Amino acid sequence: MSPKNDSGFKVEPFDGSNYGLWSYKMKMYLMSKGLWGAIAGDETTSEAKEQQAHAAIVLNLSDSQLMHVIDSATAREAWGRLARFHHSHDMANRLWLKEKFASFKYAASSMSGHVVELEDLVMKMKRANCGPSEEDVCAVLLRSLPASFESLVQAFRMSVASFSFSDLVSKLIAEDVRQNEAARVEDATALYAGKRKGKQYPKKLQVRRAKGPSGTCYNCGKVGHYARDCRSGRGPREQQHDQSNVAFNACEGFASNSWVMDSGASAHMCKDRDAFEDYEEVHHARSISSATNDVKLNVIGYGTVKLRVQTFVDRHSP
């Protein structure tokens, strides 16, 4: 049973945690009973009071602490053994708590969880009689924050007005909520963009290069080839429109060859001798530089070539 004084004050049994607080309360209890002289070494202390003090100390220990005093002969000896053991133990504990406080880092999943971890550490330090000041707690909290809070940290450090730990915590939690909301909106936007990017459109809207011609010939009206490859004679519309002047347009040539028209060019190149309506050979060697690998093309003649062009999208304006 724990000792109790006349006013009903009770000292909880010592279980090995926070020896400093327990020893202070136990000292006050022994003094209230007039028994502290047995601990202080007062030679005038009676044998009865010595036994009462010894019993009060032992009865106020949990079973895990009895091993330290089980063979002590006096109250003073029991008190000294407890003090020597737990003072050294408390010193090591205080050093460990101070090191943990000095190296405190953000490791929680939320700002509120981070603050709770720091408050729990500060509470343990206070119980070990090494509690930090509020200013030190604020400094450690600011230093422990991730890089995303750097602007807010600098604002607090440059502030000339004093602030409390509770003020700092409320602003940090509000900033954490703001950052989480911004990240949620960004993720939702990225997800939407990803879905749009991977969306499958109807096949009729997809442009693909076919393995072979599948359109209708504008010359003979048959399916399976183009007008430039048509072996039939010219149709009635083509006979009416024998010529067409075009600048800067993709046009149809002869057989399977294609032409590239340049309205700014002084001349065009053609490799098909039969395409020329009039032709004159070149008797002096001439060459043209190609844009591909600096290849030079020899010019062996020149003349006039007439082309038939299809634009596919025409407008009739009377």
Long-range contacts (C-beta under 8 A, 24 or more apart in sequence): 1-59, 2-59, 2-60, 3-29, 3-33, 3-56, 3-59, 3-60, 5-29, 5-32, 5-33, 11-60, 13-60, 13-61, 13-62, 14-60, 14-61, 14-62, 14-65, 14-82, 15-62, 15-64, 15-65, 16-62, 16-64, 16-65, 16-86, 17-127, 18-127, 18-128, 19-82, 19-83, 19-86, 19-87, 19-89, 19-90, 20-90, 20-128, 20-129, 21-127, 21-129, 23-82, 23-83, 23-86, 26-56, 26-57, 26-60, 29-56, 30-56, 35-75, 38-74, 38-75, 38-76, 39-75, 39-76, 39-79, 41-76, 50-74, 50-75, 54-78, 57-82, 90-128, 90-129, 93-128, 94-125, 94-128, 94-129, 94-130, 97-121, 97-124, 97-125, 97-128, 97-130, 98-125, 98-130, 101-125, 101-132, 101-140, 102-140, 104-140, 104-144, 105-144, 106-144, 106-145, 106-146, 110-176, 111-172, 111-173, 111-175, 111-176, 112-173, 112-176, 114-144, 115-141, 115-169, 115-172, 115-173, 118-144, 134-164, 134-165, 137-165, 138-163, 138-165, 138-168, 141-165, 141-168, 141-169, 141-172, 142-168, 145-172, 148-179, 149-175, 218-310, 226-252, 227-252, 227-310, 228-252, 228-253, 228-254, 228-255, 228-256, 229-255, 229-256, 238-308, 242-308, 243-306, 244-307, 244-308, 244-309, 246-307, 246-309, 246-311, 249-309, 249-311, 251-307, 251-309, 251-310, 252-307, 252-308, 252-309, 252-310, 253-307, 259-307, 267-302, 268-305, 269-297, 270-305, 273-301, 275-305, 276-301, 276-303, 276-304, 276-305, 277-303, 277-304, 277-305, 277-306, 278-303, 278-304, 279-303
